Amino acid sequence: MEKKLLQESIHFLEGFTSEKRIGLLDKNIENRTRYITLVLEDIFQAQNASAVIRSCDCFGVQDLHVIENHNEYHLNPDVVMGASKWMNLHRYNKEERNTLSTITKLKNQGYRIIATSPHSNDILLPDFDLTKGKAAFFFGTELTGLSDEVMNNADEFVKIPMYGFTESFNISVSAAIVLNHLTTELRRSDIYWQLSEYEKLELKLDWLVRSVRSGDELLGKFLKKKQ
């Protein structure tokens, strides 16, 4: 959709909601980022999977990518608490090798592939260099970890510092720790981590459609008149 039509569509749907809601949407859009993104590979526990999408929303990370090679991704509404309404969830389950196609897609979008797993060439999370460009952080299952396809195609390997006897955090805790650190560092940096102006318009229209009763129907009628 061209920029002018996006702006007109937003203005139209704003007429069906309150100034308070519009202000909240504008505030949150300014804090959204695609500079970092998370990728879950074959996560099967709905509670953990749902907690990750909730954390993404809370920390302002707009996209969550989910690879479904063997396990289907399910959301637990009691855990997700409506966060999925504001997120872009990308699911990969159509290919024979979904992991490899996901990696290829993200690399083509300019993302570094970061495996969050203990490895001989680990970088500790506090030492991760955000200035080198966009990064997609891959998380695997607690039992088997990330697949060989991720490990063999990763650009870097990151681990969370730990000082106890337990070998790992569960995935939802790991994701929250990574998100908290990285988004804090981004906001302290001079990196341009925000969405582009066009992305902000696209996202605002999407959120308005989801916020306004019968938003899809209203927008459809509006666009039909504009033809």
Secondary structure, DSSP 4 states (H G I P E B T S, - for coil): --HHHHHHHHHHHHTTS-HHHHHHHHHHHHT-B-SEEEEEES---HHHHHHHHHHHHHHTB-EEEEE-SSS-----HHHHTTGGGGSEEEEE-SSTTHHHHHHHHHHHTTPEEEEES--TTEEEGGG--GGG--EEEEE-BTTTBS-HHHHHH-SEEEE----SSSS---HHHHHHHHHHHHHHHHHHSS---BPPHHHHHHHHHHHHHHHSTTHHHHHHHHHHHH-
